[in-house]
Structures are given as C-alpha cells and as structure tokens.
Amino acid sequence: MSSYAVVRWQTLKQPKTYSGRRTIALLPLAVAALESVLRLIPKHGTRVFINPKTNAPWKSDGQIRKTAWAPALEAAGIEYRR
C-alpha cells in the first residue's frame, strides 16, 4: 500500500484523510514486473516510472502522454481518445 502521492509533480505528501489512501490489488505477474523495475532503478527510491530519455522521474502526466503513450498507440495503429 502506498501512503504517499506526488503533488504538483515533485513533492511526496501523505493524503489528507484516511479515505485518500488506496490499496490496489495486483496480479502476481504485475508485482513481479514492478519489483524487477525497482531493482533497475534503486536510486530513484519511491518513484517507479522513470522517463527513459532523461533517466529521471516523469514531471507530469502530460509528459508521459505526449512522449510515451500517444506514440505507442500510434505505432500500434490504435486511435488516441481523449
């Protein structure tokens, strides 16, 4: 369970209320994939998803969408929906 959130793309803060905490059930394969990623990027600590071009944490969801998600959809021939 994660008890922190990235606020304004840089600051780790705890949720203000208990209801802001989330437990997310993952399949064993997803857990293994995340654990293998964490072994590759231990210097980033709590951040799992790293921008492969800068080797730094993503700065925003928009950055992920523009530089990774939309191009991946286009390469797969899938129309991007907003």
Contacts in CASP RR format, 6 or more apart in sequence:
PFRMAT RR
TARGET T0000
AUTHOR 0000-0000-0000
METHOD contacts of the structure
MODEL  1
MSSYAVVRWQTLKQPKTYSGRRTIALLPLAVAALESVLRLIPKHGTRVFI
NPKTNAPWKSDGQIRKTAWAPALEAAGIEYRR
1 21 0 8 1.000
1 22 0 8 1.000
1 23 0 8 1.000
1 24 0 8 1.000
2 21 0 8 1.000
2 22 0 8 1.000
3 14 0 8 1.000
3 15 0 8 1.000
3 21 0 8 1.000
4 12 0 8 1.000
4 13 0 8 1.000
4 14 0 8 1.000
4 46 0 8 1.000
5 12 0 8 1.000
5 13 0 8 1.000
5 14 0 8 1.000
5 15 0 8 1.000
6 12 0 8 1.000
6 47 0 8 1.000
7 13 0 8 1.000
9 58 0 8 1.000
9 59 0 8 1.000
9 60 0 8 1.000
10 59 0 8 1.000
12 46 0 8 1.000
15 21 0 8 1.000
26 34 0 8 1.000
34 48 0 8 1.000
37 48 0 8 1.000
38 48 0 8 1.000
41 47 0 8 1.000
41 48 0 8 1.000
41 50 0 8 1.000
44 50 0 8 1.000
44 56 0 8 1.000
44 57 0 8 1.000
47 57 0 8 1.000
49 57 0 8 1.000
49 58 0 8 1.000
49 64 0 8 1.000
50 56 0 8 1.000
50 57 0 8 1.000
50 58 0 8 1.000
51 57 0 8 1.000
51 58 0 8 1.000
51 59 0 8 1.000
51 63 0 8 1.000
51 67 0 8 1.000
53 67 0 8 1.000
58 64 0 8 1.000
69 80 0 8 1.000
70 80 0 8 1.000
73 79 0 8 1.000
73 80 0 8 1.000
74 80 0 8 1.000
END
